Amino acid sequence: MNNDALVAALGMDAVAAVHGYRQQVISEADRRGLRLVSEALSDVVQLSTEVYTVVDPIDIRLAVLPRRGRGDLADPMLRWDPAHGWSLSYRGEHSPRDHYAGTHAAPLDLVPTAAEVVAWAISVLDGHTVGHRAPPRHLDLDDDPGAIRLLLGFASTTQPEPGQTSRAAVEHNDRRRHVTFAT
């Protein structure tokens, strides 16, 4: 299921769900000592000299910041999209190096819990685990209604405060959690 199909099926609930998912992963990473910063919600990004990509609000892009004593972790990028799930790459790479869900994944593998994502990412970054080299194929998030329900459950983590629109609530929650968006 690509981004357009997810938005067509779920409307603005898709954006709220992905935002909630992003926030849960950032919070879990912070709890475990991994600092993540969310990249632009929507932008054209240069991956290398001649390669550009469009970042969609349905995509999650989290830059891994260095930790004390771990300067080697300055370049990784943790990404999620509804077609491939979570992946880990390094700045300047055109395609991800490691995927959470492999070629024989089930729809629920595209939406692991925040704790599972962070544990996997830390394990890969520390060299204890190697992710799948190829992303899932012929797999749609909506093949399992449970996967869609799981994703939609993340929307409840970013409820608007009284008098705020959904976008304002998203921006407010980001400031409150000290998450910065690159512009």
Secondary structure, 3 states (H helix, E strand, C coil): CCHHHHHHHHCHHHHHHHHHHHHHHHHHHHHCCCCEEECCCCEEEEEECCEEEEECCCCEEEEECCECCEHHHCCEEEEEECCCEEEEEECCCCCCCEECCCCCCCHHHHCCCHHHHHHHHHHHHCCCCCCECCCCCCCCHHHCHHHHHHHHHHHHHHCCCCCCCHHHHHHHHHHHCCCCCCC
